Amino acid sequence: MIVVMTKFPINPEHAKDFAERAKKEFGEKGLTGQEGFIKMNILEPKEFPPGNKNNVFIIETYWKDMESFRKYTESKAFEEAHKNPPPKEWFAGRPTVELYEVIKEK
């Protein structure tokens, strides 16, 4: 199984806007119909311990295998999902994408 983590550093004054948009729009343009797609999580940053600033939202998608994820990145659904990004001023930095393979599950 492959886990794709897209990390979005968001300016604190736009965190609520980003969270609302992510809940409403992310994953709603054909993602669930993709072959090999398992699930998606949207993670909102929290501070712990108090005072430890965290402004990075994470979108996790789980895929059966690397080939399934690759095919999604070449699909019309992927193109549609990335057509209208949030405003640039919402971001505190560039989003990054990290891929992982699950080597143990419990």
N, C-alpha and C positions, 0 to 999 in steps of 0.2 A: 504494500500500500504506500502511496505517495501523499505527503502533506505539503501543501503550498501555503506559505505564510506571506501575505502582502502586508507590509508595515507602513502605516501612514502617520508621520509626525504632524500633529495638528496644533495650530496656534490656540492657546487656552481660550481666547475670546470667541473662537469658532467651534469649540468642542461639542457644544449642544447641537449646533447646526449640523455638524458632520455626523453625529450619532443619529439624529433624526433621519437624515438622508440615507445613511447606511441601512438603517432598519427598514425604511420604506422602499428603497430602490435596489440595493445590492443583492444579486442573485435572482432578480425578477425578470431577466431577459433571456430565458432559455437555458439557464445553467442546469436546472434539475433534469432536463431532458437529455443531457449529454451522456453518451455511452461511457461507462466507467466512473461516473460521478457518484460519490457516496454521500457526502454531506458538506455543509458549510456552517461555520461559526463566525460570529462577529464579536470581537472582544473589545470592550471599552476599558481604557486604562483607569487604574485606581492607585491611590497613594498608600504605600506601606513601606516602612513605618510612616506615620504622619510627617509631612514636610519633605518626603522623598518624591519629588516631582516626576510625574510620568505623563507624557502627552502623546504616546504612540498607540493608536488603534491598530488592531490586527484582524485581518480577514483570513481565516483558515479554510481551505478547501481540501477535501479528502478524495483521492482518486484510486481506482483499482490498481493502476500501473502508470508508468511514465508515458507510454504510448497514448493512453486515454487523455492525459493532461495535454500532451502535444497536439492531439487532434482538436481538442477544445480551443487551443490558442490559434488554430487555423480556421475556426468555424465562424459562421455568420453571427451566432450568439455572442461570441467573444467580441467581435467587431461592434455589435449593438451595445454591449455592456460598457464599452470604453469610449463611446461616441461623445458623451456629454459629461466630462469630469467636473468635480466640484471647483469652485473659483480658486484661483491660485493663491489669493490672500489667506485662505483657510489653512494653507500648509506652512509648517515651520521648517520644512526641508523636503527633499525628494523622497517619494515612496520607494521602498525596496521590496524585492521579491526573493524569498529563500525557499528552497525545496529540500525536503527531507524524505528519506525512506524509513518506514517503520520497521525496526528490526526486532522489536519485542512488544507484545500487546498483552495486557492482563485484564 
